[in-house]
Amino acid sequence: MVVDLDGTLVATDTLWESLLLLLRKRPLAALAAPLWALRGRAHFKARVAAEVCPDARTLPYREAVLERIHALRAGGAETWLATAANEVVANAVAEHLDCFDEVIASDAHSNRRGESKLAAVTRAAGDRPFLYVGNAVADLPLWERASEAACVAASPGARRGLSQRGIQADVWVPSERGANAWLRSLRPHQWSKNALLFAPLALAHDVTDTDALVRVAIAFVCFCAVASATYLLNDLLDLESDRVHPSNRQRPLAAGDLAIPAALATAASLAVAGFALSACLLGAATTWMLAIYFALTTAYSLWLKEKLFIDVLLLAGLYTQRVLTGAVAAPVEASTWLLAFSLFFFLGLALVKRYVELLQIREESSGRNARRAYRISDISLIETMGLASGYVSILVLGLYVSSESVTRLYARPEALWLISPLMLFWISRMWFLARRGQLDADPVLFATTDRASYLCGLCILAIGLLASTGVASG
């Protein structure tokens, strides 16, 4: 039995995974990668493998293939791993699984793909018949030569090739359509966060300004496109860490449900579309704000998420940056009170997220908090800081209500005091739920499905309308 690696034994491509690791861990070496490619694919793979190697323990192995391997071994068959991946990667996988009698892989001089792989297999096998298990067009020569053929999630081109050559292949794992996987990776539920762009317009009482409202709506669409691009990029750079996370291991890219090249192309397309729309319809200022958001989120995905406390400060800053972008797009003046409230309020929520992650890791008893600078022993400190940040945001709200600027916007500013106990209840309840393990990792997303949060939001909206009653337009 001869088994391919990429796309067959594992539901991913180890070369693409290695390139993403290289970008994150050895960015200077990544700059030299195009030069390595000039010396051929085999040399390129060898140089990449010399720098980084995916963790064989975390790769998304196909259980159906592993079960067949163990069953055939139990029946006395030899099992070989034959792959175009570099020998460093192939040997790491073989050592981890401990179920292969021989490994055939690329080295610095030979790229074991297609005919080259077939030559290596037939040289080693001699006249003995073999079963070949693959998934791609490059596997067609081996399927044709093998005494038995099996395919795993075969590509459309591979299926056509099998049909045209009249090869009967046993389907071990059917090809899957990824519509649902794409939807989960783009995370449209996260777009609710971009509603913060409308906050400056609403608090300036300019929601009747149609032109400003349309501009902010366009900015919202641009932010959604760019945000989905950054979510894909984040998932691509977090493949290994997501696979050891209690819940993130189910993300489509971590699970191998989406191809890495397709995800990269989609991320690039979404980012280009968002920036092009902003540049054409909103102008340079808003586009620069969008670029700042993209740069900060990319830096977060690459490095800053691993920095103690900087990560949560940046998350809070990204929420505040949305508010600023809404003010620029409208354009209206962004209140310093609003920016201060946003910073403390969303810092508290970011700390809730880290708190919940640490709780999950503690319950899993894994002790692993990949790509995070926090330890299990930090839980109590994060809880204290998170509660303090949330309560400080309520203090900022109280100071705003007490300021003279409120009287220019609200006919009954004293009614705004009713918002404070509602916020106090919501923040405190969020932490109670977090401590009891009843809160999802992202508190903002939890709020979008929580009845109590909706009720608090409706009450705050009603209080704002009550306080605004009688204010003249402008």
N, C-alpha and C positions, 0 to 999 in steps of 0.2 A: 504494500500500500504506500503510494507516494502522495504526500499532501502538500499543497501550496500554502503559503503563509498569508500574504496580504489579501484581504477580501474573502478568504476561504477559512483558514483556521481562526483568524481574527477578523472582526467586522470593522476593519480600518486599514489604513495604509501606513506602514511603519516609517517609510521615507518621509511622507508629509508630516507625520508626528515628530520625526527627528528635526525637520526644518523649523517647525514651530518652537521646539525646545531650544534649538540653536539661536533663534531670534530672541528668545526670552533670557536665556542663560549666558549666551556668548554673542552679544550683539555686534561686537567688532569683528568676530570671526564670520558672522553672517554676511557682512559687507564683502568678504572675500569669496563667498560661495560662487558667484558667477564666474570667477576666474578658475575655480576648481572644475566647473562644468566644461570649460574649454578643452580639458584634457580627457574628456570622455565620461560616460555615465558611470562606469565601474570605478574610476578614480574619484569621481564626485561623491559616490556613496561611501567610499572608504574614508575620505576626508571628513565627511559629516559624521560618520560613525566613530571616528577618532576623537571628535569633540563631544558628542552627546549620544546617548542611547536611551530609548524609551524604557521605562520600568516594566520588565516582563511580567511582574506580579499584578500589574493593574490593567493590562491590555484586555479589551473586550472579546474574550474567547467565545467561539460558538459552541455551546454545550452539545448540540446535536452531533457536531463533528468529533468532539472529544469522546462522546459515548461510542461512536463507531470505531474510533481508534482503539479504545480499551477493549471493545468486543472482539475486534480482529486480532489484537495481541493475545487475548485470552485463548483464541482459536489457533494460535501458533504462527500467525503471519508476522513478517517483519514490517515495521512502519518507518518510513523515511520522511524527513522534512526537506522539500526541494523548493527553493525560493530565490527570487531575484534580489531580495533584501541582502544587505551586506552580512558577512559571516559573523560579525560582532553581534548584530541584532538576532540573527538566526540561532547562534549558540546560546545566547541569553534565554531565548524562548525555550529551546530544547532542554537546557539545564533546569529551568523552572518547572516544566511539565513532566520531565523525566519519563517520556513515553516514546522516544524515537531511537531507533537503532543506528541511524546514520543521518547526517546533515549535509545537504548540498546547497551552497549559497554563493553569492557573488564575493569576489575579493577585489583587490586593487587593480587587477589586470583583466578579469573576466566578469561580464555581466550575465548572470545565469537567468536569462529570460528567453522564452520561445525556443528556437532551434538550439541555442546554446545550452539551455537547461535540458532539453531532450537528449543532446549528445552526452552530457554529464550523467544523466540517469541511465541511458542505455549502456554506457561504458561501465558503470558500476553494477548494473543488473545483469549484464550479459544476455543470455537467451531466456532468462526467467521471465514469466509473464508478470505484469503488474497492473494494479488498479490505480488510476490517477484521479485525484480530486482537485478541481480548480474552479475558477469563476470568470476568467477574462478571455478576450480574443487571443492574447499571447499564449494561452494554454491549449489552443487548438492543435498544434503539432503533437503535443503529448497525449491529448485525448485520442488522436488518430492512431498513434502508435501503441497505445495501451490496449491490453486485452479486455479491460473493463473501464468504463468511464463514469464519473459521478460529478455533478456540478452543485455548487453552493451559491445561492443568490446570484446566479449568472447574469452578466450584463446583457442588454439587448443585442449587441454585436456578437457576443459569444453564443447566444441562443440561435441567432441567424446562421452563424458559422457551423454549429453542430447540425442544424437542419440541412444546410446546403451540402455538407460532406456526408450526410447519411449516418451520423454517429448517434447511437442510442445511449444516452446518458441518464443514469439514475439521479433523480433530483433529491438531494438530501435536505436542502433548505431552499424553499421557493423564493423568487425575487419579490421584494416588497415595494409597494408604492409609499412614498414618503410625505404625502400631503399633510397628514397630522403631525409628523415630525417637524416639518418646516414651520407649521403654525406655532408649535411649542417653542421652537428656537427663536422665532422672531418676537415672541412674547408680546402680543398685542395688549394683553392685560396690563402691561407695564406702562402703556401709553397714558393711563389715567394720571400719572405723575406730571405729565406735560400740561395738564390743566392749570398748573401754577402760572403759566404764561398769561392767563387771563386775570390773575390776581391784581396787578397794578391798575388795570383798566377798570375793574370792578370797584376797587377801593377809592379810585379817583372819581367815581360816579359818572364815568363817561361811556357806559355800556350802550347808550343810545347813539353814539357816534358810529355810524355804519362803516365809514371808511376805516376807522381805527379797529373796529371789530373784525373786519375782513382781513386786515393786515395781520392781526394776532392769530386768526384762524389759519392763515397760510403758514405763519411761523410754527403753529402747532403741528401742521402736516409735515413740515420740514424736520422738526424735532423728532417726530415719530419715525421718519425714515432713517435719520442719522442714528437715533437711539437703537433701533433694531440692528443696524450695522455694527454698532459697538457691542451689543449683546452677543452677536455671532462671534465677533473678534474676541471678546472676553471668554466665551466658551471654548474657542479654539486654543487659547493660551492657557486655559485651566484644565485641559484634558486629564492630566495625571491627578491633580488635586481633587477634581470633581469625582473621580472614580473611587476615592477613599472617603468621600463625604457621604453621610447617611442618606441624604435626599438628592443631592446634586448628581449622584451616579446615574440617575434616571434621565438626565438631560440627553437629548438625541445625539449630540456629537460625542459625548462621553460614552454613550452606550453603543456607538458605531452605527446608529440608524441613518446618519447623513454622511455623505462623502465630503472630505475636507476640501478638495478643490472647488466643489460646487458651493460650499459655504463661503469660501473666500471670494468667489466671483459674485455671489449674492450680496455679501457685505460691501464690496466695492461698488456695485451697481446702486445699492440703496444710498450710500454716502454721496455718490456723484449726483444722483437724482435730487437728494435733499439740498445740497449746496447749489445746484443749478437753478432749482426753483426759487430758492432764497435770493440768489444773485439777480435773477431776472425780475422778480416781483417785489422784493423788499429792500433791495439796495445793499450797499457795502457794510453799513453799521450792523445790521441784523446778521448778515452773513459772517462778519467777524465774530460776533457773539456765538454763533453756531460753531464756528471753527474752534473757538476757545473751549466750548463744551466737548467737542470731538477730541481735541488734544488732551484735555484733562482726563476724560474717560479712557483714552488709549494709554496714557501714562499710568493710570490706575491699574489697568489690566496687565501692563507689562511689569511694573515695579512697585508702585506706591501702595498697592493692597498688602504688600508684605511689610510695610513700615508701621511700627507701633504708634497708635493714635493718629498718625497722619492720614491713615486710610479713612477713619470715621470723620475727621475734619473735612476731608475732600468730598466724602459723600454728602455731608451737610452743605458744603459749598456748592455742589452741583445742583442741589435743590434751589438754593438762593440764586444761583446763576440763571436758572430758568425764570425766576421772578424778574431779574434784571433784563433778560432778553425780551420778556413781554413788555416791559416799560420802553425799551428801545424800539421794538416793532410798532408800538401803538401810534406815535410816541407820546408817553406821559411821564411825569416825574415819579420816580420810585421813592417812596417814603423811607427815610433811614430807620424809622420805627419798624416798618415791615421787614426790612432786611435784617435788623437785629433779632426780631422775633423768629424769622425763618431760620437763621443760623442756629440759635439755641434749640428751637423746637426740633429741627431735623437732625441736629447733633444727638439729641436724646433718642430719636428713633433709630439712628445708625448704631447707637450703643445697645439698644434693645436687640437689634439684629445680631450683633456680635455675642451678646449674652445668650440668646437662644441657640446660636451655633455651638457655643461652648457647652451648654447643657446637653445638647444632643450628643456631642462627642463624649462627654462624661458618662452618659447613659449607655452609649455603645461600648464603653470601656476600651476604645481603640487608642486613646491618648494622642491621636494624630490630628493636627490642625494645620493641614497642608496650606502653604502660601499665606499663613496668618502669623502675626507676631505675638499672639496672645496665648496664654497658658491657662490650664484649668484653674490654677490658683488665683487667676485674675478675676474670677467671676464676681466676687463680692465687691471689688473695686469698680468694675464696670457697672454693676447695679447702682452703686452710690453715685457715680458720675452721671449715669443716664437719668436717674431721678432728679438730680440737681439741675441738669440741663433743661429738662422738661419744666420744672417749676420756675426756673429763671425766665423761660419764655413767657410764662403767665405773668411774672413780675413786669417784664417789658410791656406786655399788653396793658397791665394796670397803669403803668407810667404814661403810656400813649393816651389812654382814656382820660387821664388827668391833665394832659397837655392842652395848651391853648389852640393848637392847630385843629383839634377835633371839632371845636365849635364852628369852624368854617365849612365843615363837610356834613355835620349832623345836626338836625334840629333838636334831638333829644339825646345828647351824648351820654347822659346818666344811664340810659338803658343798656349801653355797651358793657356796663359792669356785670350784667347777667351772664356774659360770655365766660368770665373767669371761673365761676364754679363748674360750668360745663366742661371747660378745658381741664380743670383740676380732676374732675371725675374721670374723663377719658384717659388722661395720662396715667393716673393711678391704677385704673382698671387694666390698662395695657400691661403694666408691670406685674400686677397680680396674676394675670393670665400667663405671662412669661414665666414667672416663678413656678406656676403649677404645670408647666409643660403643655399648655393649651394654645400656644401662639405659634403660628408659622414663622419661618425664618425672616420673612419680610413683613414688618408691621403695617406698611402702607398698603400692601396687597391684602392683608388680613382685613383692614378697615373697609376695603371695597366690597367685602362679602359679609360684614358684621352688622347685624340689625341695630345694635346699640350705637355703633359709630354713625350709621345713617340717621338715627334719631337725633344724636347730638348735632350732626351737621345741619339737619333741617331746623332745629331749634336756634342754632347760631345764625342761620340765614334769616329766620323770622325776626330775631332780635335786631339784626342789621337793618332790615326793612323798617322795623318799628322806629329805630333810632334815626333813620333817614327821612321819615315822613315829614313833609313840609319844607324840605330843602329845595330851593329854587335851582333850576337847570343852570349849570355853569357856576 
